Amino acid sequence: MNDKSLYSNAAEAIVKAQEAIIGPLAHDIADKVVGIDNPDKKVLGELVKRYESVFGQASVETCKDAIKSLLAKSEKDIDLPEILQ
């Protein structure tokens, strides 16, 4: 899996986890992030920061939890934005 796929999968997992908590608003927030359709490290960080700005640190922890299994399954390390470390 290449880096782009990892970032895309991570973004998808984050949006789904947020959706489980806040419903369709999760997609509205994600849709406002420039580059969300083809995310990289910077875009992934921006996505998490958007959730944090609306819902605080709890949303950051939700994002971290959302990608744990993805990271565990990955055969290579993903360069995560600082907010997800």
PyMOL Python script that loads the backbone (N, CA, C, O; Angstrom):
from pymol import cmd

cmd.read_pdbstr("""\
ATOM      1  N   MET A   1       0.853  -1.173   0.000  1.00  0.00           N
ATOM      2  CA  MET A   1       0.000   0.000   0.000  1.00  0.00           C
ATOM      3  C   MET A   1       0.900   1.238   0.000  1.00  0.00           C
ATOM      4  O   MET A   1       1.831   1.328   0.800  1.00  0.00           O
ATOM      5  N   ASN A   2       0.630   2.172  -0.877  1.00  0.00           N
ATOM      6  CA  ASN A   2       1.463   3.372  -0.937  1.00  0.00           C
ATOM      7  C   ASN A   2       0.979   4.418   0.066  1.00  0.00           C
ATOM      8  O   ASN A   2      -0.077   4.268   0.681  1.00  0.00           O
ATOM      9  N   ASP A   3       1.773   5.479   0.218  1.00  0.00           N
ATOM     10  CA  ASP A   3       1.447   6.512   1.190  1.00  0.00           C
ATOM     11  C   ASP A   3       0.091   7.153   0.931  1.00  0.00           C
ATOM     12  O   ASP A   3      -0.660   7.418   1.870  1.00  0.00           O
ATOM     13  N   LYS A   4      -0.228   7.403  -0.336  1.00  0.00           N
ATOM     14  CA  LYS A   4      -1.510   8.022  -0.665  1.00  0.00           C
ATOM     15  C   LYS A   4      -2.673   7.146  -0.198  1.00  0.00           C
ATOM     16  O   LYS A   4      -3.660   7.650   0.338  1.00  0.00           O
ATOM     17  N   SER A   5      -2.552   5.836  -0.403  1.00  0.00           N
ATOM     18  CA  SER A   5      -3.606   4.925   0.042  1.00  0.00           C
ATOM     19  C   SER A   5      -3.725   4.927   1.564  1.00  0.00           C
ATOM     20  O   SER A   5      -4.827   4.887   2.110  1.00  0.00           O
ATOM     21  N   LEU A   6      -2.576   4.975   2.241  1.00  0.00           N
ATOM     22  CA  LEU A   6      -2.605   5.015   3.698  1.00  0.00           C
ATOM     23  C   LEU A   6      -3.291   6.281   4.201  1.00  0.00           C
ATOM     24  O   LEU A   6      -4.113   6.225   5.116  1.00  0.00           O
ATOM     25  N   TYR A   7      -2.957   7.406   3.610  1.00  0.00           N
ATOM     26  CA  TYR A   7      -3.585   8.659   4.024  1.00  0.00           C
ATOM     27  C   TYR A   7      -5.080   8.658   3.692  1.00  0.00           C
ATOM     28  O   TYR A   7      -5.891   9.128   4.490  1.00  0.00           O
ATOM     29  N   SER A   8      -5.443   8.140   2.536  1.00  0.00           N
ATOM     30  CA  SER A   8      -6.859   8.055   2.163  1.00  0.00           C
ATOM     31  C   SER A   8      -7.618   7.158   3.127  1.00  0.00           C
ATOM     32  O   SER A   8      -8.711   7.504   3.577  1.00  0.00           O
ATOM     33  N   ASN A   9      -7.042   6.012   3.442  1.00  0.00           N
ATOM     34  CA  ASN A   9      -7.684   5.087   4.376  1.00  0.00           C
ATOM     35  C   ASN A   9      -7.789   5.697   5.770  1.00  0.00           C
ATOM     36  O   ASN A   9      -8.792   5.514   6.460  1.00  0.00           O
ATOM     37  N   ALA A  10      -6.752   6.419   6.179  1.00  0.00           N
ATOM     38  CA  ALA A  10      -6.769   7.063   7.490  1.00  0.00           C
ATOM     39  C   ALA A  10      -7.860   8.135   7.533  1.00  0.00           C
ATOM     40  O   ALA A  10      -8.619   8.211   8.499  1.00  0.00           O
ATOM     41  N   ALA A  11      -7.938   8.959   6.493  1.00  0.00           N
ATOM     42  CA  ALA A  11      -8.964  10.008   6.448  1.00  0.00           C
ATOM     43  C   ALA A  11     -10.359   9.393   6.483  1.00  0.00           C
ATOM     44  O   ALA A  11     -11.242   9.882   7.187  1.00  0.00           O
ATOM     45  N   GLU A  12     -10.550   8.335   5.732  1.00  0.00           N
ATOM     46  CA  GLU A  12     -11.851   7.656   5.704  1.00  0.00           C
ATOM     47  C   GLU A  12     -12.205   7.100   7.081  1.00  0.00           C
ATOM     48  O   GLU A  12     -13.343   7.232   7.530  1.00  0.00           O
ATOM     49  N   ALA A  13     -11.237   6.481   7.749  1.00  0.00           N
ATOM     50  CA  ALA A  13     -11.481   5.923   9.081  1.00  0.00           C
ATOM     51  C   ALA A  13     -11.822   7.024  10.087  1.00  0.00           C
ATOM     52  O   ALA A  13     -12.684   6.846  10.948  1.00  0.00           O
ATOM     53  N   ILE A  14     -11.144   8.149   9.969  1.00  0.00           N
ATOM     54  CA  ILE A  14     -11.392   9.276  10.871  1.00  0.00           C
ATOM     55  C   ILE A  14     -12.799   9.831  10.659  1.00  0.00           C
ATOM     56  O   ILE A  14     -13.519  10.074  11.627  1.00  0.00           O
ATOM     57  N   VAL A  15     -13.186  10.030   9.428  1.00  0.00           N
ATOM     58  CA  VAL A  15     -14.520  10.572   9.142  1.00  0.00           C
ATOM     59  C   VAL A  15     -15.592   9.603   9.628  1.00  0.00           C
ATOM     60  O   VAL A  15     -16.597  10.029  10.198  1.00  0.00           O
ATOM     61  N   LYS A  16     -15.392   8.318   9.412  1.00  0.00           N
ATOM     62  CA  LYS A  16     -16.381   7.328   9.876  1.00  0.00           C
ATOM     63  C   LYS A  16     -16.501   7.332  11.396  1.00  0.00           C
ATOM     64  O   LYS A  16     -17.604   7.245  11.935  1.00  0.00           O
ATOM     65  N   ALA A  17     -15.366   7.433  12.088  1.00  0.00           N
ATOM     66  CA  ALA A  17     -15.402   7.456  13.553  1.00  0.00           C
ATOM     67  C   ALA A  17     -16.110   8.706  14.064  1.00  0.00           C
ATOM     68  O   ALA A  17     -16.884   8.649  15.020  1.00  0.00           O
ATOM     69  N   GLN A  18     -15.831   9.836  13.412  1.00  0.00           N
ATOM     70  CA  GLN A  18     -16.508  11.070  13.807  1.00  0.00           C
ATOM     71  C   GLN A  18     -18.004  11.004  13.486  1.00  0.00           C
ATOM     72  O   GLN A  18     -18.836  11.500  14.246  1.00  0.00           O
ATOM     73  N   GLU A  19     -18.325  10.390  12.360  1.00  0.00           N
ATOM     74  CA  GLU A  19     -19.729  10.251  11.964  1.00  0.00           C
ATOM     75  C   GLU A  19     -20.515   9.442  12.995  1.00  0.00           C
ATOM     76  O   GLU A  19     -21.681   9.733  13.260  1.00  0.00           O
ATOM     77  N   ALA A  20     -19.879   8.434  13.569  1.00  0.00           N
ATOM     78  CA  ALA A  20     -20.555   7.608  14.574  1.00  0.00           C
ATOM     79  C   ALA A  20     -20.932   8.428  15.803  1.00  0.00           C
ATOM     80  O   ALA A  20     -21.854   8.073  16.538  1.00  0.00           O
ATOM     81  N   ILE A  21     -20.217   9.517  16.017  1.00  0.00           N
ATOM     82  CA  ILE A  21     -20.471  10.356  17.189  1.00  0.00           C
ATOM     83  C   ILE A  21     -21.351  11.565  16.859  1.00  0.00           C
ATOM     84  O   ILE A  21     -22.299  11.872  17.581  1.00  0.00           O
ATOM     85  N   ILE A  22     -21.021  12.244  15.757  1.00  0.00           N
ATOM     86  CA  ILE A  22     -21.706  13.515  15.468  1.00  0.00           C
ATOM     87  C   ILE A  22     -22.610  13.462  14.241  1.00  0.00           C
ATOM     88  O   ILE A  22     -23.217  14.466  13.867  1.00  0.00           O
ATOM     89  N   GLY A  23     -22.698  12.299  13.621  1.00  0.00           N
ATOM     90  CA  GLY A  23     -23.591  12.138  12.483  1.00  0.00           C
ATOM     91  C   GLY A  23     -23.086  12.811  11.211  1.00  0.00           C
ATOM     92  O   GLY A  23     -21.878  12.945  11.015  1.00  0.00           O
ATOM     93  N   PRO A  24     -23.998  13.231  10.355  1.00  0.00           N
ATOM     94  CA  PRO A  24     -23.649  13.790   9.045  1.00  0.00           C
ATOM     95  C   PRO A  24     -22.767  15.037   9.108  1.00  0.00           C
ATOM     96  O   PRO A  24     -22.113  15.384   8.124  1.00  0.00           O
ATOM     97  N   LEU A  25     -22.747  15.701  10.242  1.00  0.00           N
ATOM     98  CA  LEU A  25     -21.889  16.876  10.399  1.00  0.00           C
ATOM     99  C   LEU A  25     -20.418  16.518  10.156  1.00  0.00           C
ATOM    100  O   LEU A  25     -19.633  17.364   9.726  1.00  0.00           O
ATOM    101  N   ALA A  26     -20.053  15.277  10.430  1.00  0.00           N
ATOM    102  CA  ALA A  26     -18.676  14.833  10.209  1.00  0.00           C
ATOM    103  C   ALA A  26     -18.280  14.996   8.752  1.00  0.00           C
ATOM    104  O   ALA A  26     -17.159  15.407   8.455  1.00  0.00           O
ATOM    105  N   HIS A  27     -19.184  14.682   7.850  1.00  0.00           N
ATOM    106  CA  HIS A  27     -18.905  14.815   6.414  1.00  0.00           C
ATOM    107  C   HIS A  27     -18.884  16.283   5.998  1.00  0.00           C
ATOM    108  O   HIS A  27     -18.081  16.679   5.153  1.00  0.00           O
ATOM    109  N   ASP A  28     -19.758  17.081   6.586  1.00  0.00           N
ATOM    110  CA  ASP A  28     -19.771  18.513   6.273  1.00  0.00           C
ATOM    111  C   ASP A  28     -18.438  19.153   6.635  1.00  0.00           C
ATOM    112  O   ASP A  28     -17.906  19.965   5.877  1.00  0.00           O
ATOM    113  N   ILE A  29     -17.903  18.789   7.789  1.00  0.00           N
ATOM    114  CA  ILE A  29     -16.618  19.319   8.228  1.00  0.00           C
ATOM    115  C   ILE A  29     -15.502  18.835   7.310  1.00  0.00           C
ATOM    116  O   ILE A  29     -14.651  19.620   6.894  1.00  0.00           O
ATOM    117  N   ALA A  30     -15.507  17.546   6.997  1.00  0.00           N
ATOM    118  CA  ALA A  30     -14.462  16.975   6.137  1.00  0.00           C
ATOM    119  C   ALA A  30     -14.486  17.586   4.739  1.00  0.00           C
ATOM    120  O   ALA A  30     -13.437  17.818   4.137  1.00  0.00           O
ATOM    121  N   ASP A  31     -15.672  17.842   4.235  1.00  0.00           N
ATOM    122  CA  ASP A  31     -15.804  18.401   2.887  1.00  0.00           C
ATOM    123  C   ASP A  31     -15.205  19.801   2.769  1.00  0.00           C
ATOM    124  O   ASP A  31     -14.908  20.255   1.664  1.00  0.00           O
ATOM    125  N   LYS A  32     -15.028  20.476   3.878  1.00  0.00           N
ATOM    126  CA  LYS A  32     -14.450  21.822   3.868  1.00  0.00           C
ATOM    127  C   LYS A  32     -12.924  21.811   3.884  1.00  0.00           C
ATOM    128  O   LYS A  32     -12.293  22.861   3.764  1.00  0.00           O
ATOM    129  N   VAL A  33     -12.331  20.627   4.032  1.00  0.00           N
ATOM    130  CA  VAL A  33     -10.872  20.517   4.048  1.00  0.00           C
ATOM    131  C   VAL A  33     -10.373  20.414   2.609  1.00  0.00           C
ATOM    132  O   VAL A  33     -10.703  19.471   1.891  1.00  0.00           O
ATOM    133  N   VAL A  34      -9.584  21.385   2.207  1.00  0.00           N
ATOM    134  CA  VAL A  34      -9.032  21.402   0.854  1.00  0.00           C
ATOM    135  C   VAL A  34      -8.104  20.203   0.678  1.00  0.00           C
ATOM    136  O   VAL A  34      -7.190  19.998   1.477  1.00  0.00           O
ATOM    137  N   GLY A  35      -8.342  19.411  -0.375  1.00  0.00           N
ATOM    138  CA  GLY A  35      -7.510  18.253  -0.673  1.00  0.00           C
ATOM    139  C   GLY A  35      -7.986  16.953  -0.062  1.00  0.00           C
ATOM    140  O   GLY A  35      -7.302  15.935  -0.170  1.00  0.00           O
ATOM    141  N   ILE A  36      -9.142  16.964   0.578  1.00  0.00           N
ATOM    142  CA  ILE A  36      -9.636  15.761   1.262  1.00  0.00           C
ATOM    143  C   ILE A  36      -9.854  14.596   0.306  1.00  0.00           C
ATOM    144  O   ILE A  36      -9.807  13.442   0.731  1.00  0.00           O
ATOM    145  N   ASP A  37     -10.088  14.868  -0.964  1.00  0.00           N
ATOM    146  CA  ASP A  37     -10.291  13.788  -1.928  1.00  0.00           C
ATOM    147  C   ASP A  37      -9.009  13.030  -2.254  1.00  0.00           C
ATOM    148  O   ASP A  37      -9.061  11.902  -2.744  1.00  0.00           O
ATOM    149  N   ASN A  38      -7.879  13.633  -1.988  1.00  0.00           N
ATOM    150  CA  ASN A  38      -6.582  13.006  -2.243  1.00  0.00           C
ATOM    151  C   ASN A  38      -5.622  13.446  -1.129  1.00  0.00           C
ATOM    152  O   ASN A  38      -4.666  14.179  -1.381  1.00  0.00           O
ATOM    153  N   PRO A  39      -5.885  12.992   0.104  1.00  0.00           N
ATOM    154  CA  PRO A  39      -5.165  13.534   1.250  1.00  0.00           C
ATOM    155  C   PRO A  39      -3.696  13.127   1.334  1.00  0.00           C
ATOM    156  O   PRO A  39      -3.293  12.055   0.883  1.00  0.00           O
ATOM    157  N   ASP A  40      -2.919  14.022   1.926  1.00  0.00           N
ATOM    158  CA  ASP A  40      -1.538  13.742   2.278  1.00  0.00           C
ATOM    159  C   ASP A  40      -1.396  14.039   3.774  1.00  0.00           C
ATOM    160  O   ASP A  40      -2.394  14.247   4.463  1.00  0.00           O
ATOM    161  N   LYS A  41      -0.177  14.059   4.266  1.00  0.00           N
ATOM    162  CA  LYS A  41       0.065  14.299   5.688  1.00  0.00           C
ATOM    163  C   LYS A  41      -0.554  15.626   6.138  1.00  0.00           C
ATOM    164  O   LYS A  41      -1.208  15.685   7.179  1.00  0.00           O
ATOM    165  N   LYS A  42      -0.349  16.673   5.365  1.00  0.00           N
ATOM    166  CA  LYS A  42      -0.849  18.003   5.717  1.00  0.00           C
ATOM    167  C   LYS A  42      -2.379  18.017   5.771  1.00  0.00           C
ATOM    168  O   LYS A  42      -2.965  18.574   6.699  1.00  0.00           O
ATOM    169  N   VAL A  43      -3.013  17.414   4.788  1.00  0.00           N
ATOM    170  CA  VAL A  43      -4.479  17.386   4.722  1.00  0.00           C
ATOM    171  C   VAL A  43      -5.043  16.575   5.887  1.00  0.00           C
ATOM    172  O   VAL A  43      -6.051  16.958   6.481  1.00  0.00           O
ATOM    173  N   LEU A  44      -4.403  15.471   6.209  1.00  0.00           N
ATOM    174  CA  LEU A  44      -4.845  14.649   7.327  1.00  0.00           C
ATOM    175  C   LEU A  44      -4.787  15.459   8.626  1.00  0.00           C
ATOM    176  O   LEU A  44      -5.705  15.400   9.444  1.00  0.00           O
ATOM    177  N   GLY A  45      -3.709  16.207   8.804  1.00  0.00           N
ATOM    178  CA  GLY A  45      -3.585  17.064   9.976  1.00  0.00           C
ATOM    179  C   GLY A  45      -4.658  18.138  10.012  1.00  0.00           C
ATOM    180  O   GLY A  45      -5.213  18.432  11.072  1.00  0.00           O
ATOM    181  N   GLU A  46      -4.951  18.722   8.867  1.00  0.00           N
ATOM    182  CA  GLU A  46      -5.986  19.749   8.778  1.00  0.00           C
ATOM    183  C   GLU A  46      -7.358  19.177   9.125  1.00  0.00           C
ATOM    184  O   GLU A  46      -8.157  19.831   9.794  1.00  0.00           O
ATOM    185  N   LEU A  47      -7.624  17.971   8.674  1.00  0.00           N
ATOM    186  CA  LEU A  47      -8.891  17.310   8.982  1.00  0.00           C
ATOM    187  C   LEU A  47      -9.067  17.170  10.491  1.00  0.00           C
ATOM    188  O   LEU A  47     -10.118  17.508  11.035  1.00  0.00           O
ATOM    189  N   VAL A  48      -8.040  16.673  11.157  1.00  0.00           N
ATOM    190  CA  VAL A  48      -8.114  16.483  12.608  1.00  0.00           C
ATOM    191  C   VAL A  48      -8.246  17.832  13.317  1.00  0.00           C
ATOM    192  O   VAL A  48      -8.989  17.952  14.292  1.00  0.00           O
ATOM    193  N   LYS A  49      -7.537  18.832  12.836  1.00  0.00           N
ATOM    194  CA  LYS A  49      -7.625  20.162  13.450  1.00  0.00           C
ATOM    195  C   LYS A  49      -9.020  20.756  13.306  1.00  0.00           C
ATOM    196  O   LYS A  49      -9.496  21.454  14.201  1.00  0.00           O
ATOM    197  N   ARG A  50      -9.668  20.483  12.193  1.00  0.00           N
ATOM    198  CA  ARG A  50     -11.049  20.973  12.000  1.00  0.00           C
ATOM    199  C   ARG A  50     -11.977  20.360  13.046  1.00  0.00           C
ATOM    200  O   ARG A  50     -12.776  21.061  13.667  1.00  0.00           O
ATOM    201  N   TYR A  51     -11.864  19.043  13.235  1.00  0.00           N
ATOM    202  CA  TYR A  51     -12.695  18.399  14.255  1.00  0.00           C
ATOM    203  C   TYR A  51     -12.354  18.943  15.640  1.00  0.00           C
ATOM    204  O   TYR A  51     -13.245  19.185  16.455  1.00  0.00           O
ATOM    205  N   GLU A  52     -11.071  19.133  15.900  1.00  0.00           N
ATOM    206  CA  GLU A  52     -10.648  19.649  17.202  1.00  0.00           C
ATOM    207  C   GLU A  52     -11.218  21.046  17.446  1.00  0.00           C
ATOM    208  O   GLU A  52     -11.643  21.355  18.559  1.00  0.00           O
ATOM    209  N   SER A  53     -11.228  21.884  16.422  1.00  0.00           N
ATOM    210  CA  SER A  53     -11.708  23.253  16.605  1.00  0.00           C
ATOM    211  C   SER A  53     -13.194  23.302  16.953  1.00  0.00           C
ATOM    212  O   SER A  53     -13.664  24.251  17.581  1.00  0.00           O
ATOM    213  N   VAL A  54     -13.915  22.288  16.544  1.00  0.00           N
ATOM    214  CA  VAL A  54     -15.352  22.255  16.822  1.00  0.00           C
ATOM    215  C   VAL A  54     -15.660  21.479  18.113  1.00  0.00           C
ATOM    216  O   VAL A  54     -16.527  21.881  18.888  1.00  0.00           O
ATOM    217  N   PHE A  55     -14.952  20.374  18.336  1.00  0.00           N
ATOM    218  CA  PHE A  55     -15.314  19.469  19.431  1.00  0.00           C
ATOM    219  C   PHE A  55     -14.220  19.230  20.470  1.00  0.00           C
ATOM    220  O   PHE A  55     -14.426  18.465  21.413  1.00  0.00           O
ATOM    221  N   GLY A  56     -13.066  19.868  20.314  1.00  0.00           N
ATOM    222  CA  GLY A  56     -12.028  19.781  21.328  1.00  0.00           C
ATOM    223  C   GLY A  56     -11.170  18.530  21.274  1.00  0.00           C
ATOM    224  O   GLY A  56     -11.186  17.775  20.302  1.00  0.00           O
ATOM    225  N   GLN A  57     -10.424  18.338  22.349  1.00  0.00           N
ATOM    226  CA  GLN A  57      -9.441  17.262  22.431  1.00  0.00           C
ATOM    227  C   GLN A  57     -10.075  15.877  22.319  1.00  0.00           C
ATOM    228  O   GLN A  57      -9.436  14.947  21.829  1.00  0.00           O
ATOM    229  N   ALA A  58     -11.297  15.730  22.758  1.00  0.00           N
ATOM    230  CA  ALA A  58     -11.960  14.424  22.662  1.00  0.00           C
ATOM    231  C   ALA A  58     -12.039  13.957  21.211  1.00  0.00           C
ATOM    232  O   ALA A  58     -11.916  12.765  20.930  1.00  0.00           O
ATOM    233  N   SER A  59     -12.242  14.892  20.298  1.00  0.00           N
ATOM    234  CA  SER A  59     -12.312  14.510  18.884  1.00  0.00           C
ATOM    235  C   SER A  59     -10.951  14.079  18.364  1.00  0.00           C
ATOM    236  O   SER A  59     -10.868  13.210  17.495  1.00  0.00           O
ATOM    237  N   VAL A  60      -9.874  14.680  18.888  1.00  0.00           N
ATOM    238  CA  VAL A  60      -8.522  14.265  18.489  1.00  0.00           C
ATOM    239  C   VAL A  60      -8.281  12.828  18.941  1.00  0.00           C
ATOM    240  O   VAL A  60      -7.729  12.024  18.191  1.00  0.00           O
ATOM    241  N   GLU A  61      -8.689  12.511  20.146  1.00  0.00           N
ATOM    242  CA  GLU A  61      -8.517  11.145  20.659  1.00  0.00           C
ATOM    243  C   GLU A  61      -9.339  10.159  19.838  1.00  0.00           C
ATOM    244  O   GLU A  61      -8.899   9.035  19.597  1.00  0.00           O
ATOM    245  N   THR A  62     -10.518  10.568  19.412  1.00  0.00           N
ATOM    246  CA  THR A  62     -11.343   9.719  18.548  1.00  0.00           C
ATOM    247  C   THR A  62     -10.613   9.457  17.233  1.00  0.00           C
ATOM    248  O   THR A  62     -10.625   8.336  16.724  1.00  0.00           O
ATOM    249  N   CYS A  63      -9.986  10.480  16.692  1.00  0.00           N
ATOM    250  CA  CYS A  63      -9.236  10.332  15.438  1.00  0.00           C
ATOM    251  C   CYS A  63      -8.066   9.363  15.617  1.00  0.00           C
ATOM    252  O   CYS A  63      -7.825   8.506  14.766  1.00  0.00           O
ATOM    253  N   LYS A  64      -7.348   9.505  16.718  1.00  0.00           N
ATOM    254  CA  LYS A  64      -6.215   8.616  16.992  1.00  0.00           C
ATOM    255  C   LYS A  64      -6.687   7.164  17.107  1.00  0.00           C
ATOM    256  O   LYS A  64      -6.070   6.254  16.554  1.00  0.00           O
ATOM    257  N   ASP A  65      -7.783   6.965  17.829  1.00  0.00           N
ATOM    258  CA  ASP A  65      -8.335   5.614  17.977  1.00  0.00           C
ATOM    259  C   ASP A  65      -8.783   5.052  16.636  1.00  0.00           C
ATOM    260  O   ASP A  65      -8.647   3.856  16.381  1.00  0.00           O
ATOM    261  N   ALA A  66      -9.318   5.919  15.779  1.00  0.00           N
ATOM    262  CA  ALA A  66      -9.839   5.485  14.479  1.00  0.00           C
ATOM    263  C   ALA A  66      -8.768   4.901  13.581  1.00  0.00           C
ATOM    264  O   ALA A  66      -9.050   4.027  12.760  1.00  0.00           O
ATOM    265  N   ILE A  67      -7.542   5.375  13.729  1.00  0.00           N
ATOM    266  CA  ILE A  67      -6.485   4.894  12.826  1.00  0.00           C
ATOM    267  C   ILE A  67      -5.567   3.847  13.443  1.00  0.00           C
ATOM    268  O   ILE A  67      -4.667   3.346  12.769  1.00  0.00           O
ATOM    269  N   LYS A  68      -5.780   3.508  14.714  1.00  0.00           N
ATOM    270  CA  LYS A  68      -4.915   2.517  15.381  1.00  0.00           C
ATOM    271  C   LYS A  68      -4.859   1.188  14.636  1.00  0.00           C
ATOM    272  O   LYS A  68      -3.772   0.659  14.403  1.00  0.00           O
ATOM    273  N   SER A  69      -5.992   0.652  14.265  1.00  0.00           N
ATOM    274  CA  SER A  69      -5.999  -0.653  13.597  1.00  0.00           C
ATOM    275  C   SER A  69      -5.372  -0.557  12.213  1.00  0.00           C
ATOM    276  O   SER A  69      -4.697  -1.483  11.763  1.00  0.00           O
ATOM    277  N   LEU A  70      -5.594   0.551  11.554  1.00  0.00           N
ATOM    278  CA  LEU A  70      -4.986   0.783  10.240  1.00  0.00           C
ATOM    279  C   LEU A  70      -3.464   0.797  10.352  1.00  0.00           C
ATOM    280  O   LEU A  70      -2.768   0.200   9.531  1.00  0.00           O
ATOM    281  N   LEU A  71      -2.965   1.469  11.355  1.00  0.00           N
ATOM    282  CA  LEU A  71      -1.517   1.538  11.558  1.00  0.00           C
ATOM    283  C   LEU A  71      -0.949   0.168  11.923  1.00  0.00           C
ATOM    284  O   LEU A  71       0.149  -0.192  11.498  1.00  0.00           O
ATOM    285  N   ALA A  72      -1.699  -0.580  12.704  1.00  0.00           N
ATOM    286  CA  ALA A  72      -1.244  -1.909  13.111  1.00  0.00           C
ATOM    287  C   ALA A  72      -1.158  -2.859  11.917  1.00  0.00           C
ATOM    288  O   ALA A  72      -0.280  -3.720  11.870  1.00  0.00           O
ATOM    289  N   LYS A  73      -2.060  -2.705  10.963  1.00  0.00           N
ATOM    290  CA  LYS A  73      -2.084  -3.575   9.787  1.00  0.00           C
ATOM    291  C   LYS A  73      -1.066  -3.170   8.726  1.00  0.00           C
ATOM    292  O   LYS A  73      -0.694  -3.980   7.877  1.00  0.00           O
ATOM    293  N   SER A  74      -0.622  -1.934   8.774  1.00  0.00           N
ATOM    294  CA  SER A  74       0.287  -1.424   7.754  1.00  0.00           C
ATOM    295  C   SER A  74       1.667  -2.048   7.897  1.00  0.00           C
ATOM    296  O   SER A  74       2.187  -2.203   9.002  1.00  0.00           O
ATOM    297  N   GLU A  75       2.239  -2.397   6.769  1.00  0.00           N
ATOM    298  CA  GLU A  75       3.579  -2.989   6.773  1.00  0.00           C
ATOM    299  C   GLU A  75       4.657  -1.919   6.813  1.00  0.00           C
ATOM    300  O   GLU A  75       5.833  -2.224   7.013  1.00  0.00           O
ATOM    301  N   LYS A  76       4.262  -0.680   6.624  1.00  0.00           N
ATOM    302  CA  LYS A  76       5.236   0.393   6.683  1.00  0.00           C
ATOM    303  C   LYS A  76       4.722   1.492   7.586  1.00  0.00           C
ATOM    304  O   LYS A  76       3.519   1.613   7.817  1.00  0.00           O
ATOM    305  N   ASP A  77       5.637   2.285   8.092  1.00  0.00           N
ATOM    306  CA  ASP A  77       5.249   3.394   8.943  1.00  0.00           C
ATOM    307  C   ASP A  77       4.664   4.510   8.103  1.00  0.00           C
ATOM    308  O   ASP A  77       5.151   4.803   7.011  1.00  0.00           O
ATOM    309  N   ILE A  78       3.638   5.116   8.608  1.00  0.00           N
ATOM    310  CA  ILE A  78       3.035   6.259   7.953  1.00  0.00           C
ATOM    311  C   ILE A  78       3.519   7.509   8.689  1.00  0.00           C
ATOM    312  O   ILE A  78       3.530   7.556   9.919  1.00  0.00           O
ATOM    313  N   ASP A  79       3.912   8.501   7.928  1.00  0.00           N
ATOM    314  CA  ASP A  79       4.373   9.758   8.485  1.00  0.00           C
ATOM    315  C   ASP A  79       3.146  10.576   8.875  1.00  0.00           C
ATOM    316  O   ASP A  79       2.524  11.226   8.036  1.00  0.00           O
ATOM    317  N   LEU A  80       2.810  10.532  10.164  1.00  0.00           N
ATOM    318  CA  LEU A  80       1.597  11.184  10.638  1.00  0.00           C
ATOM    319  C   LEU A  80       1.843  12.641  11.003  1.00  0.00           C
ATOM    320  O   LEU A  80       2.947  13.012  11.401  1.00  0.00           O
ATOM    321  N   PRO A  81       0.818  13.457  10.866  1.00  0.00           N
ATOM    322  CA  PRO A  81       0.939  14.827  11.341  1.00  0.00           C
ATOM    323  C   PRO A  81       1.096  14.817  12.870  1.00  0.00           C
ATOM    324  O   PRO A  81       0.646  13.891  13.545  1.00  0.00           O
ATOM    325  N   GLU A  82       1.723  15.834  13.386  1.00  0.00           N
ATOM    326  CA  GLU A  82       2.016  15.895  14.821  1.00  0.00           C
ATOM    327  C   GLU A  82       0.787  15.706  15.698  1.00  0.00           C
ATOM    328  O   GLU A  82       0.871  15.074  16.751  1.00  0.00           O
ATOM    329  N   ILE A  83      -0.342  16.241  15.282  1.00  0.00           N
ATOM    330  CA  ILE A  83      -1.563  16.159  16.087  1.00  0.00           C
ATOM    331  C   ILE A  83      -2.030  14.716  16.290  1.00  0.00           C
ATOM    332  O   ILE A  83      -2.767  14.442  17.237  1.00  0.00           O
ATOM    333  N   LEU A  84      -1.619  13.794  15.423  1.00  0.00           N
ATOM    334  CA  LEU A  84      -2.020  12.379  15.544  1.00  0.00           C
ATOM    335  C   LEU A  84      -0.954  11.505  16.210  1.00  0.00           C
ATOM    336  O   LEU A  84      -1.127  10.292  16.324  1.00  0.00           O
ATOM    337  N   GLN A  85       0.116  12.105  16.636  1.00  0.00           N
ATOM    338  CA  GLN A  85       1.198  11.307  17.247  1.00  0.00           C
ATOM    339  C   GLN A  85       1.043  11.194  18.736  1.00  0.00           C
ATOM    340  O   GLN A  85       1.865  10.559  19.396  1.00  0.00           O
TER     341      GLN A  85
END
""", "prot")
cmd.dss("prot")
cmd.show_as("cartoon", "prot")
cmd.util.cbc("prot")
cmd.orient("prot")
